[in-house]
Amino acid sequence: MKLDIFNPWRDLTTWSGITIQWQTANKGNVFITYLRDKDSKKPITLGNGRTKEDSQEAAKTNLKKIGPEGVKQAIESGQMVHPSRVEAPKKEIDWRDGSNHRYKAQRDIVDGGRPQKDERLQLVPK
């Protein structure tokens, strides 16, 4: 995070008596918006984005995901709270012997991965 002189912290909102501030920093080609508690100056969460506005929206979304309990937890522990990542639902794989498969992959699927003997490579005793 940059010094407060050049990049001041601004008030965002107040949740359960806790004033939350934000600050955006530029790291290469990515903007990062940090959220912290005004009184204790402890970090709460952050948001990344390609533009300043995108990073601010991501930080607000993360703040909504963690909720007031997450904010209190971040202040007590002194570490940022990141919302848990939602796993994509698992899909059943439709194995077909048709399109988009190579012959070798089809053979492995059908034969259970057993290696096939290639008659061209067999040595014949003299």
ZAKOL-770396 format. One record per residue (C-alpha): residue in three letters; residue number from 0; x, y, z. Coordinates in pm, 1 decimal. Example, Ala and Ser with C-alpha at 12.3 -4.5 7.8 and 13.67 -1.06 7.14 Angstrom:
SITE   residu   num         xx         yy         zz
SITE      ALA     0     1230.0     -450.0      780.0
SITE      SER     1     1367.0     -106.0      714.0
This chain:
SITE   residu   num         xx         yy         zz
SITE      MET     0        0.0        0.0        0.0
SITE      LYS     1      122.1      348.3      -77.2
SITE      LEU     2      176.8      624.8      174.1
SITE      ASP     3     -132.5      808.6      293.2
SITE      ILE     4       14.0     1142.6      176.0
SITE      PHE     5       11.7     1052.4     -193.3
SITE      ASN     6     -282.1      811.6     -197.8
SITE      PRO     7     -523.9      902.1       84.6
SITE      TRP     8     -772.3      661.3      239.3
SITE      ARG     9    -1135.8      753.3      176.2
SITE      ASP    10    -1441.4      653.7      377.0
SITE      LEU    11    -1660.6      394.6      204.8
SITE      THR    12    -1936.0      297.1      447.5
SITE      THR    13    -2014.5      217.4      810.8
SITE      TRP    14    -2115.0     -134.6      915.7
SITE      SER    15    -2218.6     -211.7     1272.9
SITE      GLY    16    -2035.7       96.9     1399.8
SITE      ILE    17    -1717.3       13.8     1201.6
SITE      THR    18    -1610.4      274.3      946.7
SITE      ILE    19    -1456.3      109.6      640.8
SITE      GLN    20    -1206.6      297.6      424.7
SITE      TRP    21    -1072.8      220.3       77.7
SITE      GLN    22     -756.0      292.7     -118.3
SITE      THR    23     -666.1      192.9     -475.3
SITE      ALA    24     -311.0      115.5     -584.8
SITE      ASN    25     -174.3       38.6     -930.4
SITE      LYS    26       42.6     -275.0     -950.4
SITE      GLY    27      164.6     -307.2    -1308.9
SITE      ASN    28     -141.3     -339.9    -1529.7
SITE      VAL    29     -374.7     -439.3    -1241.1
SITE      PHE    30     -550.3     -211.1     -994.9
SITE      ILE    31     -594.4     -332.1     -636.1
SITE      THR    32     -844.9     -174.1     -398.7
SITE      TYR    33     -776.5     -232.6      -30.3
SITE      LEU    34    -1041.8     -202.2      240.8
SITE      ARG    35     -949.0     -135.7      606.0
SITE      ASP    36    -1098.1      -36.0      940.1
SITE      LYS    37    -1064.7      337.5     1007.1
SITE      ASP    38     -997.8      314.8     1381.5
SITE      SER    39     -756.8       19.8     1402.7
SITE      LYS    40     -615.7       60.8     1047.1
SITE      LYS    41     -625.0     -319.5     1006.0
SITE      PRO    42     -690.3     -458.9      655.6
SITE      ILE    43    -1024.0     -624.9      587.3
SITE      THR    44    -1024.4     -742.8      224.0
SITE      LEU    45     -923.4     -639.2     -126.1
SITE      GLY    46    -1042.4     -646.2     -486.6
SITE      ASN    47     -852.7     -675.4     -816.9
SITE      GLY    48     -943.5     -541.6    -1159.6
SITE      ARG    49     -808.3     -413.0    -1488.2
SITE      THR    50     -946.6      -66.5    -1422.2
SITE      LYS    51     -981.9      135.6    -1104.8
SITE      GLU    52    -1360.2      106.7    -1112.5
SITE      ASP    53    -1348.1     -271.7    -1163.4
SITE      SER    54    -1120.1     -316.4     -862.8
SITE      GLN    55    -1348.2      -99.7     -647.1
SITE      GLU    56    -1653.6     -303.4     -750.2
SITE      ALA    57    -1465.7     -629.1     -678.5
SITE      ALA    58    -1369.9     -501.1     -332.3
SITE      LYS    59    -1732.0     -404.7     -258.3
SITE      THR    60    -1849.7     -746.1     -377.4
SITE      ASN    61    -1593.4     -921.1     -155.1
SITE      LEU    62    -1704.9     -704.9      138.0
SITE      LYS    63    -2067.1     -808.1       83.5
SITE      LYS    64    -1964.5    -1175.9       60.8
SITE      ILE    65    -1774.3    -1180.1      389.7
SITE      GLY    66    -2042.3     -979.3      571.6
SITE      PRO    67    -2018.7     -811.3      913.8
SITE      GLU    68    -1888.2    -1130.9     1076.5
SITE      GLY    69    -1596.6    -1143.6      832.9
SITE      VAL    70    -1518.2     -777.5      898.3
SITE      LYS    71    -1504.9     -838.7     1273.4
SITE      GLN    72    -1290.5    -1147.7     1219.8
SITE      ALA    73    -1043.9     -950.1     1004.8
SITE      ILE    74    -1013.5     -675.5     1265.4
SITE      GLU    75     -960.8     -924.2     1549.3
SITE      SER    76     -704.6    -1137.2     1365.3
SITE      GLY    77     -530.7     -854.0     1179.2
SITE      GLN    78     -535.5    -1053.4      853.9
SITE      MET    79     -738.7     -995.0      539.4
SITE      VAL    80    -1040.5    -1216.0      486.3
SITE      HIS    81    -1092.5    -1344.3      133.7
SITE      PRO    82    -1432.0    -1481.0       39.2
SITE      SER    83    -1424.1    -1853.1      -23.6
SITE      ARG    84    -1412.3    -1952.0     -384.9
SITE      VAL    85    -1720.2    -2125.9     -511.2
SITE      GLU    86    -1641.5    -2450.9     -688.4
SITE      ALA    87    -1803.5    -2514.8    -1020.6
SITE      PRO    88    -2059.3    -2795.5    -1013.1
SITE      LYS    89    -1915.2    -3124.9    -1131.2
SITE      LYS    90    -2049.3    -3248.0    -1460.1
SITE      GLU    91    -2074.1    -3607.1    -1566.1
SITE      ILE    92    -1844.4    -3678.9    -1856.0
SITE      ASP    93    -2013.1    -3820.5    -2161.4
SITE      TRP    94    -1750.7    -4053.8    -2308.1
SITE      ARG    95    -1822.3    -4117.0    -2671.4
SITE      ASP    96    -1637.6    -4318.2    -2928.5
SITE      GLY    97    -1699.5    -4053.4    -3187.0
SITE      SER    98    -1591.0    -3702.7    -3255.1
SITE      ASN    99    -1313.9    -3512.5    -3081.6
SITE      HIS   100    -1122.8    -3822.2    -2972.7
SITE      ARG   101     -802.7    -3956.7    -3111.0
SITE      TYR   102     -773.8    -4322.2    -3193.3
SITE      LYS   103     -529.1    -4377.7    -2907.7
SITE      ALA   104     -759.8    -4212.9    -2654.4
SITE      GLN   105    -1054.2    -4418.6    -2779.4
SITE      ARG   106     -850.8    -4736.4    -2750.6
SITE      ASP   107     -747.7    -4650.5    -2394.6
SITE      ILE   108    -1106.7    -4578.9    -2296.2
SITE      VAL   109    -1246.2    -4895.4    -2452.1
SITE      ASP   110     -965.7    -5129.8    -2345.5
SITE      GLY   111     -922.2    -4980.1    -1999.5
SITE      GLY   112     -577.3    -4840.9    -2070.0
SITE      ARG   113     -413.2    -5176.7    -2145.8
SITE      PRO   114     -120.1    -5141.6    -2382.3
SITE      GLN   115     -180.4    -5292.0    -2722.8
SITE      LYS   116       81.2    -5512.0    -2882.1
SITE      ASP   117      203.5    -5381.5    -3210.5
SITE      GLU   118      288.9    -5665.7    -3444.7
SITE      ARG   119      534.9    -5454.2    -3638.6
SITE      LEU   120      761.1    -5417.1    -3335.9
SITE      GLN   121      772.9    -5783.3    -3232.7
SITE      LEU   122     1109.6    -5948.2    -3271.0
SITE      VAL   123     1115.9    -6273.6    -3459.2
SITE      PRO   124     1385.1    -6524.5    -3354.8
SITE      LYS   125     1618.3    -6629.9    -3635.4
